[in-house]
Amino acid sequence: MKSRLNKFSSFASCILPHEAIFLLEYKKFEDSEKKSIVDTMIYNAALIENYAEYNDAIDKRKYSYIKNWCTKLLDSLDVDKTLEKLLIWEKLIMTDAITKEDEKELIRILKSSDSSHFNFIKLYDISRVYRHYLQIRLRYKDFEIVHHFIHKYRTDYEYSKLVNDKLHDATNEIINHYVHKKDTQNDWYPWLKSIFYNESLDGYNRLLAWIRIVFIAHNKRSYDILEDKFEYFDKMIKSGHFYSRRILVNFYSQYLLYHSSFQNLEKATYYGYLSIKEINNDYLYYVNNLVAILLRSKKATEAYDILKSSQNVAKESPNFHSKIGHTAFMIFALIDLQKAKQAENHAFVFLTAFKKEIFDHRWHLFFTAYFKAMLVSGNFPGIIKNYTTYKLKEKDDHYSESANYTPSIPWMYHLALYKLGDLAFQELHKILLDLRSKTKEYHSTMGNDDLIDITKLVLKNDFGKIVW
C-alpha cells in the first residue's frame, strides 16, 4: 500500500461488516472510481486480515470525499451520535443559546419519531424543556408540534421510565447471582424477553434487557436461549434501530462468547477480532475475551501480541475485573511461550501491588494463572505458601458452587505437595479423580483437558500410572 493512502486505509480498516451493509445500501455514485473505492471497503470489512489493496492511481481527493461521505452517513445513523446531539441541545435550550439550525433538526426529529425511538426517554425530557422555551416566546406553531408530541406519548414515556426502574431491580439480582453465586428470587428471563421483543418500546430499554438476558445465559450456562435473539438483534442493527459502533462491537464480543460456548473457536476468534476494532471503555474486556479464545486455540503468540499492544490501556483502566483478567491472560500466554519464570515474576509483582483488588474481584482466575506459572517453573514451595497464606482452600470450597467451577487451584496444590514428597502417589491419584468429577463445565482458562496436560507435564514418568 502506498504511503499516501495510509491514512485512508487506516480509516477503512475500522469499518465493520454491519457498517458495510449501510455503505452498500446508500452507495449511489455515478463516478466509477468512487464506486470502486467503496466496493473495496465493503469487501475488506468482512475480513480480519489479507485486505484487498486500494487503487493508488485514483485521485487522492476522491479518497478524502469517500472518507467524509462514510463518516457523515454512519454518524447520521448512529444512535449514540444522536444522543450526543440531544444532550447538547438540552443544554443550549436551558441556557437560551440553541441555534436556528439545531431547532429545525430537533423539530424534524420530533415529527418523525415515536416511542420506539432509541433515545425516546431523553427526547421526551428535552421536549418538556423545549416546550417552556417556545411557550414563553409565543412561538405557537413550533409549540403545538412539541406539545402534541408530549401529549401523545405521555403514557409511553411513563411506561419506559417504569421499565427502566424495574430493569434496575432485575440487574441487582442478576449481578448478585454472578458475583456472589446467589440464586435470584425471581425468574427475570420471561419479562426481559418480552421487553427485548417489544417493538413499541424505546431502544435503550430494549438494549438493557438484551444485555441482562446475555448475563443470565452466562450465569446459567444456557447459551441455547440466545440463538433466536442474536438473529433478531442482528436484524435490528441492520435496520439501523440499534446501530452505533459501541453497540456493534459489544454485539460482536457477545457473539464471541456465544460461539465459544459451543466450542466454535474459529467463529469466536473472527468476532473477537471485529470487537477490538473500536477502542472504548469496554475495549479491555473485549481484548480479554479474544485472548482467552486465542489461548484455547493454541495461538499464544497472537494472544501475547494483542496483550502487549493493549498493556497501556490495562495499566490505566479503573476496571479491576478487566485489569486482573488482562494480567492473568498475560501469565497464561507467557507460560505457553515457554517463559514460565517470567510469567511467575509478572504475577508476583501484580499480586504485591493489587492484593486487595485481586481478592475483591477475580482471585480464582489470578491464582489459577499464578499457580500454573509456579508449577511449570518448579516453584512448588511457592504454591504451598500462597495456598496457605491466603486461605485458598476455604475460598475455593465456597467458589465451587459456581456454574463454571474448575478445581484448578486445589489440583495444582496437591501436585505441588506430591512433588515435595508430602503426599503419597496413591493418595494423589485418588484426590485428582475426586477433583476431576467436580468440574462442572469447560472453563475458558483451565478445564479438564488443561489440568490433565499440566499433570502430565509435572508428573512425567508417574503420569502413566494414573487411570482416568
C-alpha positions in Angstrom: 0.0 0.0 0.0 1.4 3.4 -1.0 2.2 5.7 2.0 -0.1 8.4 0.5 -3.1 6.1 1.2 -2.1 5.0 4.7 -4.4 7.5 6.4 -7.4 6.4 4.3 -6.6 2.6 4.6 -6.3 3.0 8.4 -9.8 4.6 8.4 -11.2 2.0 6.1 -9.8 -0.9 8.1 -12.0 0.1 11.0 -15.2 -0.3 9.0 -17.3 -3.1 10.5 -19.3 -5.7 8.5 -22.7 -4.2 9.5 -21.5 -0.7 8.6 -20.5 -2.1 5.2 -24.2 -3.0 4.7 -25.1 0.6 5.2 -22.5 1.7 2.7 -23.8 -0.7 0.2 -27.4 0.4 0.7 -26.6 4.2 0.4 -24.0 3.9 -2.3 -25.3 5.9 -5.3 -22.3 7.1 -7.1 -22.1 7.7 -10.9 -18.3 8.0 -10.6 -16.9 4.6 -11.3 -13.7 5.3 -9.2 -15.7 6.3 -6.2 -17.8 3.2 -6.5 -14.6 1.1 -6.8 -13.3 2.6 -3.5 -16.5 1.9 -1.6 -16.7 -1.6 -3.1 -13.2 -2.4 -1.9 -14.1 -1.0 1.6 -17.2 -3.3 1.6 -15.2 -6.3 0.6 -12.5 -5.7 3.2 -15.0 -5.1 6.0 -15.8 -8.8 6.3 -12.1 -9.6 6.7 -9.7 -9.5 9.6 -6.5 -10.0 7.5 -5.3 -10.1 3.9 -7.2 -7.0 2.9 -7.5 -6.1 -0.8 -5.4 -3.1 -1.7 -6.8 0.2 -2.8 -6.0 1.6 -6.2 -3.4 4.3 -5.7 -3.8 5.6 -9.2 -7.2 7.1 -8.2 -7.1 10.8 -7.3 -6.4 11.2 -3.6 -9.2 13.8 -3.4 -11.7 11.1 -4.2 -10.5 9.1 -1.2 -11.0 12.1 1.0 -14.5 12.5 -0.4 -15.4 8.9 0.3 -14.0 9.1 3.9 -16.1 12.2 4.6 -19.2 10.6 3.0 -18.8 7.4 5.1 -18.3 9.4 8.3 -21.3 11.6 7.7 -23.5 8.6 6.7 -22.6 6.5 9.7 -22.9 9.4 12.1 -26.4 10.1 10.8 -27.4 6.5 11.6 -25.6 6.2 14.9 -27.9 6.3 17.9 -25.1 7.4 20.2 -24.3 10.4 17.9 -28.0 11.3 18.1 -27.9 11.2 21.9 -24.8 13.5 21.9 -26.8 16.0 19.9 -29.8 15.7 22.2 -27.7 16.3 25.2 -26.1 19.4 23.6 -29.4 20.7 22.6 -30.8 20.3 26.1 -28.0 22.4 27.5 -28.4 25.0 24.7 -32.2 25.3 25.3 -31.8 25.7 29.0 -29.2 28.4 28.5 -31.2 30.1 25.8 -28.5 29.5 23.2 -29.9 27.0 20.7 -29.4 27.9 17.1 -32.0 28.1 14.4 -30.4 25.2 12.5 -30.4 23.0 15.6 -34.1 23.8 16.3 -35.0 22.8 12.8 -33.3 19.4 13.2 -34.9 18.9 16.6 -38.4 19.7 15.2 -37.7 17.3 12.3 -36.8 14.5 14.8 -39.9 15.1 16.9 -42.1 15.0 13.8 -40.6 11.7 12.6 -40.2 9.9 15.9 -42.4 7.8 18.2 -42.0 5.8 21.4 -39.7 3.2 19.6 -37.0 5.9 19.0 -33.8 4.5 20.6 -33.3 7.6 22.7 -37.1 8.2 23.3 -36.7 8.9 27.1 -34.1 11.7 26.5 -36.0 13.0 23.5 -39.2 13.3 25.7 -37.3 15.0 28.5 -35.9 17.6 26.1 -39.3 18.2 24.6 -40.6 19.2 28.0 -37.7 21.7 28.4 -38.2 22.9 24.8 -41.9 23.5 25.3 -41.2 26.0 28.0 -38.6 27.7 25.8 -41.2 28.0 22.9 -44.2 28.9 25.1 -42.6 32.0 26.7 -41.5 33.3 23.3 -45.0 33.0 21.9 -43.9 30.6 19.1 -47.2 29.0 18.6 -46.6 26.8 15.6 -43.5 25.0 17.0 -45.1 24.9 20.4 -48.0 23.0 19.0 -45.7 20.4 17.4 -43.8 19.8 20.6 -46.9 19.9 22.8 -48.6 17.3 20.6 -45.6 15.0 20.9 -45.6 15.3 24.7 -49.3 14.7 25.0 -49.4 11.8 22.5 -46.5 9.9 24.1 -47.0 10.7 27.8 -48.2 7.2 28.7 -45.4 5.6 26.7 -42.9 7.8 28.5 -44.2 6.8 31.9 -44.1 3.2 30.9 -40.5 3.5 29.6 -39.5 5.1 32.9 -41.1 2.3 34.9 -39.4 -0.3 32.7 -36.1 1.3 33.3 -36.6 1.3 37.1 -37.6 -2.4 37.0 -34.5 -3.2 34.9 -32.5 -1.8 37.8 -34.2 -4.3 40.2 -33.5 -7.1 37.8 -29.9 -6.1 37.4 -29.3 -6.2 41.2 -30.4 -9.9 41.4 -28.7 -10.9 38.2 -25.3 -9.3 39.2 -25.6 -10.8 42.7 -26.0 -14.2 41.1 -22.9 -13.6 39.0 -20.7 -12.2 41.8 -21.9 -13.9 44.9 -23.4 -17.0 43.2 -26.7 -16.3 44.9 -29.8 -17.6 43.2 -32.2 -14.9 42.1 -35.5 -14.6 43.9 -37.3 -14.1 40.6 -37.1 -15.6 37.1 -36.4 -12.5 35.2 -35.9 -14.1 31.8 -39.6 -14.1 30.6 -40.1 -10.5 31.5 -36.7 -9.4 29.9 -37.6 -11.4 26.8 -40.9 -9.5 26.5 -39.1 -6.2 26.9 -36.5 -7.1 24.3 -39.0 -8.0 21.7 -41.4 -5.1 22.4 -41.0 -3.0 19.2 -43.1 -0.1 20.5 -40.7 0.4 23.4 -37.6 2.6 23.2 -34.4 1.0 22.0 -32.3 1.9 25.1 -34.5 -0.1 27.4 -34.6 -3.0 24.9 -30.8 -2.9 24.7 -30.6 -3.1 28.5 -32.9 -6.1 28.5 -30.7 -7.8 25.9 -27.6 -7.3 28.0 -29.2 -8.8 31.0 -30.5 -11.8 29.0 -27.0 -12.4 28.0 -25.9 -12.2 31.6 -28.5 -14.8 32.6 -27.3 -17.1 29.8 -23.7 -16.8 31.1 -24.8 -17.3 34.7 -26.8 -20.4 34.0 -24.6 -21.6 31.0 -27.8 -21.7 29.0 -26.5 -20.3 25.7 -29.2 -22.0 23.6 -31.7 -19.3 24.7 -29.6 -16.8 22.8 -29.8 -18.2 19.3 -33.0 -16.5 18.1 -32.1 -13.3 20.0 -28.8 -12.9 18.2 -30.7 -13.3 14.9 -33.2 -10.7 15.9 -30.5 -8.3 17.3 -28.6 -8.7 14.0 -31.8 -7.7 12.1 -32.3 -4.7 14.4 -28.7 -3.4 13.8 -29.0 -3.8 10.0 -32.3 -1.9 10.1 -30.5 0.9 11.9 -32.7 0.7 15.0 -29.8 -0.5 17.3 -26.8 0.8 15.4 -23.8 2.5 17.0 -20.2 1.5 16.9 -20.4 1.0 20.7 -23.4 -1.3 20.5 -22.0 -3.1 17.4 -18.6 -4.1 18.9 -20.4 -5.2 22.1 -22.6 -7.4 19.9 -19.5 -9.0 18.2 -17.9 -9.7 21.6 -21.1 -11.3 22.9 -21.1 -13.4 19.7 -17.6 -14.5 20.5 -18.8 -15.8 23.9 -21.8 -17.5 22.3 -19.7 -19.3 19.7 -17.0 -20.3 22.2 -19.7 -21.9 24.4 -20.3 -24.3 21.6 -16.6 -24.8 21.0 -16.7 -23.0 17.7 -13.4 -21.3 18.3 -12.8 -20.2 14.7 -16.0 -18.1 14.6 -15.4 -16.9 18.1 -12.0 -15.6 17.0 -13.4 -13.9 14.0 -15.9 -11.9 16.0 -13.3 -11.2 18.7 -11.1 -9.5 16.2 -14.0 -7.4 15.0 -14.8 -6.4 18.5 -11.4 -4.8 19.1 -11.6 -2.6 16.0 -13.1 0.1 18.2 -11.3 1.4 21.3 -13.8 2.4 24.0 -14.4 2.0 27.7 -15.0 -1.8 27.3 -12.0 -2.4 25.0 -10.0 -4.3 27.6 -13.0 -6.6 28.2 -13.2 -7.4 24.5 -9.4 -7.9 24.4 -9.6 -10.4 27.3 -12.4 -12.3 25.6 -10.4 -12.6 22.3 -7.2 -13.5 24.0 -8.9 -16.3 26.0 -10.1 -17.8 22.7 -6.7 -17.5 21.1 -5.0 -19.3 24.1 -7.6 -22.1 23.9 -6.8 -22.3 20.1 -3.1 -22.7 20.9 -2.3 -19.3 19.4 -0.1 -18.0 22.2 2.0 -15.6 20.0 -1.1 -13.9 18.6 -2.6 -13.6 22.1 0.7 -12.2 23.5 0.9 -9.6 20.7 -2.6 -8.4 21.5 -1.9 -8.3 25.2 1.3 -6.3 24.7 -0.4 -3.8 22.4 -3.2 -3.2 25.0 -0.9 -3.0 28.0 -1.1 0.7 28.4 -4.9 0.5 28.3 -4.8 -2.1 31.0 -2.4 0.0 33.1 -4.7 3.0 33.0 -8.0 1.1 33.4 -10.0 1.7 36.6 -11.9 -1.6 36.0 -10.1 -4.2 38.1 -12.3 -7.1 36.8 -10.8 -6.5 33.3 -7.4 -5.4 34.6 -6.9 -8.7 36.5 -8.2 -10.7 33.6 -5.6 -9.0 31.3 -2.8 -9.8 33.8 -4.0 -13.5 34.1 -4.1 -14.0 30.4 -0.6 -12.4 30.1 0.6 -15.0 32.6 -1.0 -17.9 30.6 0.4 -16.5 27.3 4.0 -16.3 28.8 3.7 -19.9 30.1 2.6 -21.1 26.6 5.6 -19.3 25.1 7.9 -21.3 27.4 8.5 -18.2 29.6 7.1 -19.6 32.9 9.7 -17.9 35.2 8.8 -14.5 33.5 5.1 -15.3 34.0 5.7 -16.1 37.7 7.6 -12.8 38.2 4.8 -10.9 36.4 2.2 -12.5 38.7 4.3 -11.8 41.9 4.7 -8.1 41.0 0.9 -7.7 40.3 -0.1 -9.6 43.5 2.2 -7.3 45.6 0.7 -4.2 44.0 -3.0 -5.2 43.9 -3.6 -7.9 46.6 -6.9 -6.4 47.9 -8.3 -5.8 44.4 -7.5 -9.4 43.3 -9.5 -10.8 46.2 -12.3 -8.3 45.7 -12.7 -9.2 42.0 -11.0 -12.3 40.4 -8.9 -14.2 42.8 -9.7 -17.6 41.3 -8.6 -16.7 37.8 -5.5 -14.9 39.0 -4.3 -17.7 41.3 -5.0 -20.3 38.6 -2.6 -18.5 36.4 -0.1 -17.8 39.1 -0.1 -21.4 40.3 0.3 -22.7 36.8 3.3 -20.5 36.3 4.9 -21.7 39.6 4.1 -25.3 38.8 5.7 -25.2 35.3 8.8 -23.3 36.6 9.1 -25.8 39.5 8.4 -23.4 42.4 6.4 -26.0 44.4 7.0 -24.3 47.8 5.6 -21.1 46.4 2.3 -22.8 45.6 2.1 -24.3 49.2 2.9 -20.9 50.7 0.3 -18.9 48.7 -2.3 -21.6 49.2 -1.9 -21.5 53.0 -1.2 -17.8 53.4 -4.3 -16.7 51.5 -6.6 -19.5 52.8 -7.4 -20.5 49.3 -9.0 -23.8 50.4 -11.8 -22.0 52.2 -12.3 -19.7 49.3 -12.2 -22.5 46.7 -14.7 -24.5 48.7 -17.1 -21.6 48.5 -16.4 -20.9 44.9 -17.1 -24.5 43.9 -20.8 -23.6 43.8 -20.1 -21.5 40.7 -21.7 -22.8 37.5 -18.3 -22.8 35.7 -16.1 -24.0 38.6 -12.9 -25.8 37.8 -10.8 -27.3 40.6 -7.6 -25.9 39.2 -6.2 -24.4 42.4 -6.6 -27.5 44.7 -5.5 -29.7 41.8 -2.2 -27.8 41.4 -1.8 -27.5 45.2 -1.9 -31.3 45.5 0.5 -31.8 42.6 2.9 -29.5 44.4 2.5 -31.5 47.7 3.4 -34.7 45.8 6.4 -33.1 44.1 7.7 -32.0 47.5 7.2 -35.6 48.9 4.4 -34.6 51.2 1.8 -36.7 49.5 1.8 -40.4 48.5 1.1 -41.2 44.9 -1.9 -43.3 45.6 -3.4 -40.6 47.7 -2.7 -38.0 44.9 -4.3 -40.3 42.4 -7.5 -40.6 44.5 -7.6 -36.8 45.1 -7.2 -35.9 41.4 -10.0 -38.3 40.4 -12.3 -36.8 43.0 -11.4 -33.2 41.9 -11.9 -34.1 38.2 -15.5 -35.1 39.0 -16.2 -31.6 40.4 -15.5 -29.8 37.1 -18.9 -28.6 36.0 -18.2 -27.3 32.6 -15.3 -26.4 30.3 -13.7 -23.2 31.6 -12.1 -20.6 29.3 -8.7 -20.9 31.1 -8.2 -24.3 32.6 -10.7 -27.1 32.1 -10.3 -30.9 32.5 -8.1 -31.3 29.4 -5.7 -28.5 30.6 -5.5 -29.9 34.1 -4.6 -33.3 32.6 -2.0 -31.7 30.4 -0.3 -29.9 33.3 -0.4 -33.1 35.3 1.3 -35.0 32.5 4.0 -32.2 32.4 4.6 -32.2 36.1 4.4 -35.9 36.9 6.3 -37.1 33.7 7.1 -40.7 34.4 4.4 -41.2 37.0 1.6 -39.9 34.8 1.1 -43.2 33.1 0.2 -44.8 36.5 -3.0 -42.7 36.7 -6.1 -44.4 35.5 -8.6 -41.7 34.5 
